[in-house]
Amino acid sequence: MDITFDESRLAEYSDSELVSHILSSPRIFSESAVSVMSPNLIVKHVSEKNAEDELEGIRFAQQLRLRVPPIKRVVRKDRDVYIIMTHIHGTTMESAWRKMSWLATIWAAFQLRHCVRIMRSRTSPTAGSLITGKCNSIWLDDYYGLPDNATPKILSSFVQFWLQYEPRRKRITGPRINSQKPHMLPPTPKYFVFTHQDLALRNLILDEQGNLWLVDWEHSGWYPIYFEYCGMQNSNLRLTSLGDKIRWWLFCWISVGIYHKESRALAVVREKCMRNPIARKGIVLQEGAHFDAFQLRKRGI
């Protein structure tokens, strides 16, 4: 921590002075984008292209009166954006998890449930981030991606294509293996709900009074209701004991609900996207027309 930095003078510093302080501040851990500027301030480094969406996600969550670290100042330099926020004194649920009692776990789950219910009360007819409408999700990430502000029908077409897709070599060398059974298909959503999309325990902070805070809104936006559960299952939480696994299941069930079939389906989608990223070359996610995907990208669709 830079001992010359005076947090009470935050508004007085120039952007260049703040960047200098930020670059000399220690990171929370070695690979983190978050640094500690002072006892009461932290800063997150984001790229310019993602900054507006993340900032709007934080602001929107604050408007919903969720416990989100307040933004104190935004500093821009070249293609880098630094979001200076209040440092919430407490511990992440990831650090506290193995020592948490069942009662403490259930209390935290009901706090998160309250937040998620408020978020799900806000809906949108199209998917994507709040400003650009980009679908920033690991579940929707092949070479072509989705059009900005994708409709429910387009998103469902994307998921169904990948669930039913089989590489050509498999069709030639043996019988077709239909990895997608009808019951695995996620239902077409009528609308999308406001979603954090990364409610891993590392992004849930319990303050000194036991209140739950939500951080890291980088992937927030409008998505199907089951994306919240799927994101939690994708976290790298290593549970060894049966008690921990049951407690985790209970935490997820109370806070966001259980969408096991949808989670399995999206896991299949992601695996196929990673292995065959350009398989959707000739497929168009628009009703009533068939264009080559390269032409779609060129036209901005």
N, C-alpha and C positions, 0 to 999 in steps of 0.2 A: 504494500500500500504506500502511495506517495504521501509522505508526512507533510509536504508543503500544501497539499490541497485542503481548502477550507470549504466544507459543504454548505456553510451558511452564506457563502458568496457565490453560490451556483449560478444565479442569474446574471452576475457581473462578469463572469469569465467569457472571453471570446471563444468562438468555436475551435480555433487552432490551439488555444491554451487547454481547453477541455480534452481535445484529442490527445495532446501530449500527456495529460494526467491519466487518461484512459489507457493509453498504450503502456504506461509504466505501472498500472495496477495489476495485482495478481488475479489469475483466473480461479474460478471456483474449483475446477480440476483441469488437468493439462489439456484435454481436447475440447473443453467447453467454450462456447461463444460468450459466456457471461463472466464479467470481472467485478471485483469488489472495489469500489472507488473510495469508500469511507464506511464507518460503522453503520450509517443509515442510508447509503446509496449503493445500488448496483447498476451495471450497464450491460446491455446486450448488443452485440455487433451483428448486424444483418446486412445483406446485400441490397443495393438500391432497388433492384427489380422486385424484391419481395417485401420491401419495407412498408409500403402504403397498405398492403393487404393485412400485414401483421398489426400495424398501428390501428387500423380500423377495427380489427378483431378485438383488440384490447379496449378500445373506446366503446365499442358496442356492448361488450361484457360489462363495462363500468356503468353504462346507461341502464343495464338490466339489474344493477345493484348487486352484482356478484362480487365476491372478495377477490379482487385482482390488484396487484401492486400498482399504485398510481404512477403515471408518467410525470416526471418532473421536468424533463427537457429532452428535445431531440436534436442531435448534432449530425450534420452532414459534411462529408469531405470526399470529393471525387465520387467514386461509386460505392462508398461505404456509408452506412447509417448507424448511429449509435443511439440507442434508446436508454435514457437514464431514468431509473425507477426507484421507488422506495424499497429498501432492503427489509424484507419480512423476517423478523427474528424468530426462528423456530427450527424445525427439522423436516426434511422430506419424509413422506410415508415410506419411501424405499429404505431409508436408513432406520426408521423406527419399526418397520413391519414385523420383524421376527421377535421383537420384545413387546409388541402390542397385545393387550388382552383381548378376549372376544368382545367384551363390552366396549372397549375403546374402538375396536374395528367397526362394530355396528354403529356406534355414534358417528364416526367419520363417514360411513357409508350413507347414513341418512342425511348428513350435511351435503354430501355430493349429490344425492338424489334430489334434494331441494334445488340445487344449482341446475341440474340437468333438466328438471321439470320446467324451470323458468326458460331455459334455452330452447326447449322443444315447443314452447308456446309461441315462438316466433318462426314463421314459415316463409318459404319463397317458392315460386313456380319453376325456378331454374336453379341449377347447381353451380357450385364454385365459390371462390373467395368473394369477400364483400365489395371490393373495389373493382378489380379486373375481371372477376367471374371465372378465373382460371381454376380448373379442377386439380388442385395440388393434393393428390392422394396416392399413396403407394398402391392402392387397389385399382387405379385407373391409369396405369403408367406403362403403356407400350410405346413404340416409336412415334406413333401418330397422336396419342393422347385423345382427349375429348375436345370438342369445340367449346369455346368460352360460353358460359351461361347455358350449359346443356339442359335439355328438357328431360323429364322422367323417362320418356320413351327412348330417347337417345342413350341415356345411361343404362337402361335395362337391355337395349340391343347390344351394347358393348359387353356387358356381363354375360349375356346368353351366348354371344359369339364365342367368347373364350371358354366358357364351360363346355360347349359342344365341339370345340376345335380339337382335331387330332392331326399331328404332323403327317405329311404325305408318306414318309417312310413306314409309318405304322400301318397305313392303309394298304401298302404294297406287300409288306413282309408277313402280314398276319391278319387275323380277323379284327375288325374295328372294336376298340374298347371304348364304350360310351362312358366316359368318366363323369358325365353329368346326367344324373337321374332327375326326372321331373320334380320330385319332392325337394331337390336341392336348390331349385331356381328361386332366388329371392323375388318376392312379389314386386311388381312395378309400383313405385311410390306415387301417390297422388300429388304430393308436394314434398319439399325438402325442409329440414329443420336446422336451426342454428346448431352447429356441432363444433366441439373443441378438436376432436379427432386424434388427440394424443394424451389421453388421461392415464398415462403411465404413472406409477407411484412416485417417480422422480419429479413429476410435475405437480404433485399435490403436497402442499406445505402445511404442517400443523404449527400454528404459532404458540407462544408461551401460555396462552389461555385455552388452547385446544381447538381454536377456530381453524377451519379449513380454507386455504387459499389456492387458487388455480393460476398456474404460470405457463408460459410458453404457448402463445396463441398463433404460432407460425402457420399451422395447417388448418386453422379454423375457417369455417364457411358454411355453405348450405349443402347438406348431404342427406342421404337416406337415414332414417332413424337408427338402423342397425349398425351404422358405421362406428358409432361410439363404442359399442361393445366389441366390435371387431378390432378396433385400435387398441383396446385394453388387452385383448388376448395376444396381440402382436408384441407387447412389451417384453423385454428380456428378463423378466422376473424368474429367478430360479427357485422353484419350490421343491424341497426334498421330502419333507414329512407329510403324511396324510392329513394331519391337522392343519398345516399351512395351506394345503391345496383346498381343503374344505372351506377354510376361512376366506380364501381368495374367491372361491365360487360364490360364497355368501355375500362378500363385499360387492362383487359385480352384479349379482342378482338384485340386491337392494338398490344400488346406485343407478344402474342403467338398464336393467332387465337382461334376460338371457336370450340371445339370438344365435344359438349354436349352429343351426343349419346354414344360416346366412354366413356365419364366420367360416365354416368349412368351404362353402362355395367361393368366397372371396380369396381364401388361401389357394384354391385351385387356380383361380383367375391370375393371381399374382405369379404363381410358379410358371404358368404357361406364358405369361407376358415376358418374364425374364428369360425364358429359354427360346422363345420364338417371337422376338419383338416386332418383326416386320410382317408377320403372318396376315395382318389385316390390310394388306396393301390394296386390294381391290374391293374392299368392303366400305360402304358409306353409311354413316349413322344419321341419315336424313331420310324421311319418308318420301317415297314416290320417285326417287332418282338414284342412279348408280354412276358415280364418278370414280376415277382413280384417286386414291388418297393423296398422292403427290399434288394433283391438281387442286384438291381441297385445301391443302396447306398453302398453296400459291394464292388461292382466292381468299384466304383468311377465314374459311368456314370451319 
